[in-house]
Structure formats: structure tokens, C-alpha cells
């Protein structure tokens, strides 16, 4: 995982005494999308949900338009959240109680 994040330019890894890992950029400049794609490869990009081949934007598949909206929403959501956002959210207390 560390190597994948390093190859993507998100982490700087230094070995030896006093070594370790640190972010290569400020946390507010690294999106969740960049992290996910560094670890998993490109997600939901130009791939047909039915047969996993490249799907042209002018595809005639019955699922094309719906899948394109889902793909767009997922990429937008992951791209709009940064590591700084996740860090802030982690510090926000979560109510464990709920309506019953």
C-alpha cells in the first residue's frame, strides 16, 4: 500500500534510521479519489458495466445513461473529499443514539 501511494506521488517514503512516511502534499490537496485510484487503479472509467470492455460515450446499451450518471456521481463525491476533510470528520463526535 505504501509503495502504491508513493508511486502515485501521494507519499514520500524514507528508509533507514529516522525514516518513515509522510504525505507528499498537504492533506487538503489530496482527494479521496486519488487515494482510491492509487490503491485500486482507475475506477468506473469508461468500462461497460455489462461486459467490462471499454464503453464509448455514445454507447447504445440500455444501462449506459444510468451507469454514466452513477459513475459521474461517484467520481464527483470521491474527488470532492480531501484527506483534510476526512481528518476533520474523524474528530467530529458521532451520536451513537438513534430514533427507535
C-alpha positions in Angstrom: 0.0 0.0 0.0 2.8 2.4 0.9 4.6 1.7 -2.3 1.4 2.3 -4.4 0.8 5.6 -2.7 4.4 6.5 -3.2 4.3 5.7 -6.9 1.2 7.9 -7.2 3.1 10.8 -5.7 1.0 10.9 -2.6 3.5 9.7 0.0 7.2 10.2 0.5 8.9 7.2 2.0 12.4 7.4 3.5 14.1 4.3 4.8 16.8 3.9 7.4 17.2 5.5 10.9 14.8 8.3 11.3 12.9 7.2 8.2 9.3 6.8 7.7 6.4 8.0 5.5 4.8 11.4 5.1 2.3 12.9 2.8 3.9 14.4 -0.4 1.3 17.2 -0.5 -0.8 19.0 2.1 -3.9 16.9 3.1 -6.2 19.5 1.6 -4.6 18.8 -1.8 -5.1 15.0 -1.8 -8.5 13.8 -2.7 -10.1 10.5 -1.7 -10.3 9.7 -5.4 -6.6 10.0 -5.8 -6.0 7.6 -2.8 -8.6 5.0 -4.1 -7.2 5.1 -7.6 -3.6 4.8 -6.3 -4.5 1.7 -4.5 -7.1 0.1 -6.8 -6.4 1.6 -10.2 -8.8 3.7 -12.2 -12.4 3.1 -11.0 -15.5 3.3 -13.1 -13.8 4.9 -16.0 -15.1 4.1 -19.5 -15.9 0.5 -18.6 -19.2 -1.2 -19.5 -21.0 -2.5 -16.5 -22.2 -5.5 -18.5 -19.0 -6.8 -20.1 -16.1 -4.9 -18.6 -14.8 -3.7 -22.0 -14.3 0.0 -22.9 -17.6 1.8 -23.2 -17.8 4.7 -25.7 -19.6 7.8 -24.5 -22.1 7.2 -27.3 -22.9 3.7 -26.2 -26.2 2.2 -27.1 -26.5 -0.1 -24.1 -29.7 0.2 -22.2 -27.8 0.8 -19.0 -25.4 3.4 -20.5 -27.1 6.6 -19.4 -28.0 5.4 -15.9 -24.5 4.0 -15.4 -22.9 7.2 -16.7 -24.9 9.2 -14.0 -23.7 6.8 -11.3 -20.1 6.9 -12.4 -20.2 10.7 -12.5 -21.7 10.9 -9.0 -19.2 8.5 -7.5 -16.2 10.3 -9.2 -17.5 13.7 -8.1 -18.1 12.5 -4.5 -14.6 11.0 -4.1 -13.0 13.9 -5.9 -14.6 16.5 -3.7 -13.4 15.0 -0.4 -9.9 15.6 0.7 -7.8 13.9 3.4 -8.2 17.1 5.4 -11.9 16.7 5.2 -11.7 13.1 6.4 -9.4 14.1 9.2 -11.8 16.8 10.4 -14.7 14.3 10.2 -12.8 11.8 12.3 -12.6 14.4 15.1 -16.3 15.1 15.0 -18.2 13.2 17.7 -20.8 10.9 16.3 -24.0 10.3 18.2 -24.5 6.6 18.8 -28.1 7.0 19.8 -30.8 6.9 17.2 -34.5 7.1 16.8 -36.2 3.8 17.6 
